[in-house]
Amino acid sequence: MKQIYTVAGMTCNGCRTSVEDQLNALPDVINASVVLETSEANIEMSKHIPLEKLQQELSDKYSISEKNIFNTSSKIKTEVKSDLQQLFPLFLIFGYIIIAAILLNIKPWNLNGFMLDFMGLFYVVFSFFKLLDLKGFPESFKMYDPLAKLVPFYGWIYPFIEATLGVMFLMRIEIPIALIITLVVLGITTIGVTKTLLNKKTIQCACLGTALKLPMTKATFIENSIMIVMAIVMLIKTYN
């Protein structure tokens, strides 16, 4: 017999794998597969397993419940959101960063200062969200970043690289070096993002870590492109 359950508390592919392994460890489970995007667990079992037993098998981080078929249509409507609705947290954070960078350079207006502060705040804020779940972030990041896929350790140090770059931009420390690192780091990530978009894969974006479940969309590409363009402009101004 097969049954579909809803699993709450999963934030990354590491969580998905953990839940899957814990459910498959039950003697009466033939096969359990978990889908992170829909928070669903499809369990094939030799005999009915009480919900309480399934919950006992999972760690306290996760909660499992039977899927209510009567609410399927409403759930689908909830999940089918526009890109703008799903990415609202990202746009909101971008708005705050832009406003802060403007206020720091408005009297007198300094375009170069604005771009440096924008890049610094961008890195500091985005690294903060990644560090909230340092264990889960590398798993999500390597789903689309080519270097993180080849060198898993890179995913672990990436949030610290962002935090360091943020401090360098805000404190005006070795700006040319920070700009070059930005081009390399974000260039690699953008290649992976572009491939994901072209292949039309549905995966979770790790730009804000795993704290916020954001889909991989064109906004992710645009976000990286803005930083790359700013880095190129600042490098040109530095060496002219």
C-alpha positions as CSV (number, residue, x, y, z in Angstrom):
1,M,0.0,0.0,0.0
2,K,1.0,3.6,-0.7
3,Q,0.3,6.7,1.3
4,I,1.3,10.4,0.8
5,Y,2.2,12.4,3.8
6,T,3.1,16.1,4.4
7,V,6.5,16.7,6.2
8,A,7.1,20.1,7.8
9,G,10.5,21.4,8.8
10,M,12.6,20.6,5.8
11,T,14.7,23.5,4.6
12,C,17.3,21.9,2.2
13,N,18.3,18.8,0.3
14,G,20.2,17.7,3.4
15,C,16.9,17.7,5.3
16,R,15.2,15.8,2.5
17,T,17.9,13.1,2.5
18,S,17.7,12.8,6.3
19,V,13.9,12.4,6.3
20,E,14.1,9.9,3.5
21,D,16.8,7.8,5.2
22,Q,14.9,7.8,8.6
23,L,11.6,6.7,6.9
24,N,13.3,4.0,4.9
25,A,14.9,2.6,8.1
26,L,11.4,1.4,9.3
27,P,11.0,-2.3,8.9
28,D,7.6,-2.2,7.2
29,V,8.6,0.6,4.7
30,I,9.3,-0.8,1.3
31,N,10.3,2.5,-0.2
32,A,10.0,6.2,0.9
33,S,10.7,9.1,-1.4
34,V,10.6,12.7,-0.3
35,V,10.0,15.8,-2.4
36,L,11.5,19.0,-0.9
37,E,9.5,21.4,-3.1
38,T,6.1,20.1,-2.1
39,S,7.1,18.9,1.4
40,E,5.6,15.5,0.6
41,A,6.7,12.0,1.5
42,N,5.5,9.1,-0.7
43,I,5.7,5.9,1.4
44,E,5.1,2.4,0.1
45,M,4.6,0.0,3.0
46,S,4.0,-3.7,3.5
47,K,1.3,-2.9,6.1
48,H,-0.2,0.2,7.6
49,I,2.2,2.1,9.9
50,P,0.5,4.4,12.5
51,L,1.3,8.1,12.1
52,E,2.7,8.2,15.6
53,K,5.3,5.5,14.7
54,L,6.4,7.5,11.7
55,Q,6.8,10.7,13.8
56,Q,8.8,8.8,16.4
57,E,11.3,7.7,13.7
58,L,11.9,11.3,12.6
59,S,13.9,13.8,14.6
60,D,12.2,16.6,16.5
61,K,13.0,19.1,13.7
62,Y,10.4,17.5,11.4
63,S,6.6,16.8,11.8
64,I,4.7,14.4,9.6
65,S,1.0,14.4,8.9
66,E,-1.4,12.7,6.5
67,K,-2.2,14.6,3.4
68,N,-5.8,15.8,3.3
69,I,-7.1,15.0,-0.2
70,F,-9.9,17.5,0.3
71,N,-7.5,20.3,0.5
72,T,-5.5,19.3,-2.6
73,S,-7.0,21.9,-4.9
74,S,-6.5,24.8,-2.4
75,K,-2.9,23.6,-1.8
76,I,-2.2,23.7,-5.5
77,K,-3.5,27.2,-5.7
78,T,-1.3,28.2,-2.8
79,E,1.8,26.7,-4.4
80,V,1.2,28.1,-7.8
81,K,2.4,31.6,-7.2
82,S,3.9,34.1,-9.5
83,D,7.7,34.7,-9.4
84,L,7.1,38.1,-7.9
85,Q,5.1,36.6,-5.0
86,Q,7.7,33.9,-4.3
87,L,10.6,36.2,-4.6
88,F,9.1,39.0,-2.5
89,P,11.6,38.5,0.4
90,L,14.5,38.9,-2.1
91,F,13.1,42.1,-3.5
92,L,12.4,43.4,-0.1
93,I,16.0,42.8,1.0
94,F,17.3,44.4,-2.2
95,G,15.1,47.5,-1.5
96,Y,16.5,47.9,2.0
97,I,20.1,47.5,0.7
98,I,19.5,50.1,-2.0
99,I,18.0,52.6,0.4
100,A,20.8,52.1,2.9
101,A,23.5,52.6,0.3
102,I,21.7,55.8,-1.0
103,L,21.5,57.3,2.5
104,L,25.1,56.6,3.2
105,N,26.1,58.6,0.1
106,I,23.4,61.2,-0.5
107,K,25.1,64.2,1.1
108,P,27.1,64.8,-1.0
109,W,26.0,62.3,-3.6
110,N,28.8,59.8,-4.4
111,L,28.1,57.3,-7.1
112,N,31.3,55.3,-6.5
113,G,30.6,55.2,-2.8
114,F,27.0,54.1,-3.5
115,M,28.2,51.1,-5.6
116,L,30.8,50.1,-3.0
117,D,28.4,50.3,-0.1
118,F,25.7,48.5,-2.1
119,M,28.1,45.6,-2.8
120,G,29.3,45.6,0.7
121,L,25.8,45.5,2.2
122,F,24.8,42.9,-0.3
123,Y,27.5,40.5,0.7
124,V,27.1,41.1,4.5
125,V,23.3,40.6,4.4
126,F,23.3,37.6,2.1
127,S,26.2,35.9,4.0
128,F,24.1,36.3,7.2
129,F,21.3,34.2,5.8
130,K,23.6,31.6,4.6
131,L,25.3,31.3,8.0
132,L,21.9,30.7,9.6
133,D,22.1,27.1,8.3
134,L,25.8,26.5,7.5
135,K,25.2,22.8,7.5
136,G,22.3,22.8,5.0
137,F,23.6,25.6,2.7
138,P,26.4,23.6,0.9
139,E,23.9,20.9,0.0
140,S,21.6,23.4,-1.8
141,F,24.5,25.5,-3.2
142,K,26.1,22.5,-5.0
143,M,22.9,21.8,-6.8
144,Y,23.8,24.6,-9.3
145,D,27.2,26.0,-8.5
146,P,29.8,24.2,-10.7
147,L,32.7,24.7,-8.3
148,A,30.7,23.7,-5.2
149,K,29.7,20.6,-7.0
150,L,33.3,19.6,-7.8
151,V,34.8,20.8,-4.5
152,P,32.3,20.4,-1.6
153,F,34.5,22.3,0.8
154,Y,33.9,25.4,-1.3
155,G,30.2,25.4,-0.3
156,W,31.2,25.5,3.4
157,I,33.6,28.5,3.0
158,Y,31.4,30.4,0.5
159,P,29.4,32.3,3.2
160,F,32.7,33.4,4.9
161,I,34.0,34.6,1.5
162,E,30.9,36.7,1.1
163,A,31.2,38.1,4.6
164,T,34.9,39.0,4.0
165,L,34.2,40.7,0.7
166,G,31.4,42.7,2.4
167,V,33.8,44.0,5.0
168,M,36.4,44.8,2.4
169,F,33.9,46.9,0.4
170,L,32.4,48.7,3.4
171,M,35.8,49.4,4.9
172,R,37.4,50.2,1.5
173,I,40.1,47.6,2.0
174,E,41.9,46.4,-1.2
175,I,39.0,47.2,-3.4
176,P,40.6,46.1,-6.7
177,I,41.2,42.6,-5.2
178,A,37.7,42.4,-3.8
179,L,36.3,43.4,-7.3
180,I,38.3,40.7,-9.0
181,I,37.2,38.0,-6.5
182,T,33.6,39.2,-7.0
183,L,33.9,38.7,-10.8
184,V,35.4,35.2,-10.3
185,V,33.0,34.0,-7.6
186,L,29.8,35.4,-9.0
187,G,30.9,34.5,-12.5
188,I,31.1,30.8,-11.6
189,T,27.8,30.9,-9.9
190,T,26.1,32.7,-12.8
191,I,27.3,30.0,-15.2
192,G,25.5,27.4,-13.0
193,V,22.4,29.5,-12.6
194,T,22.2,30.0,-16.4
195,K,22.5,26.3,-17.1
196,T,19.8,25.6,-14.5
197,L,17.5,28.1,-16.1
198,L,18.1,26.8,-19.6
199,N,17.5,23.2,-18.5
200,K,14.3,24.4,-16.8
201,K,15.1,22.6,-13.6
202,T,13.0,23.3,-10.5
203,I,15.4,23.7,-7.6
204,Q,15.8,25.8,-4.6
205,C,18.0,28.9,-4.8
206,A,20.6,29.2,-2.1
207,C,21.2,32.9,-2.5
208,L,19.5,33.5,0.9
209,G,20.6,30.2,2.4
210,T,17.9,27.7,3.4
211,A,16.1,30.0,5.8
212,L,13.9,31.3,3.0
213,K,12.7,28.8,0.3
214,L,13.3,30.7,-2.9
215,P,12.9,29.1,-6.3
216,M,15.7,29.4,-8.9
217,T,14.4,32.0,-11.4
218,K,15.6,34.8,-13.7
219,A,15.7,37.1,-10.6
220,T,18.7,35.1,-9.3
221,F,20.5,35.6,-12.7
222,I,19.7,39.3,-12.6
223,E,20.9,39.7,-9.0
224,N,24.3,38.2,-9.9
225,S,24.5,40.2,-13.1
226,I,24.0,43.5,-11.3
227,M,26.9,42.7,-9.0
228,I,29.1,41.6,-11.9
229,V,28.3,44.8,-13.9
230,M,29.1,47.0,-10.8
231,A,32.4,45.2,-10.3
232,I,33.4,45.7,-13.9
233,V,32.4,49.4,-13.8
234,M,34.4,49.9,-10.6
235,L,37.5,48.1,-12.0
236,I,37.4,50.2,-15.2
237,K,37.2,53.4,-13.0
238,T,40.0,52.2,-10.8
239,Y,42.5,51.6,-13.6
240,N,41.5,54.6,-15.8
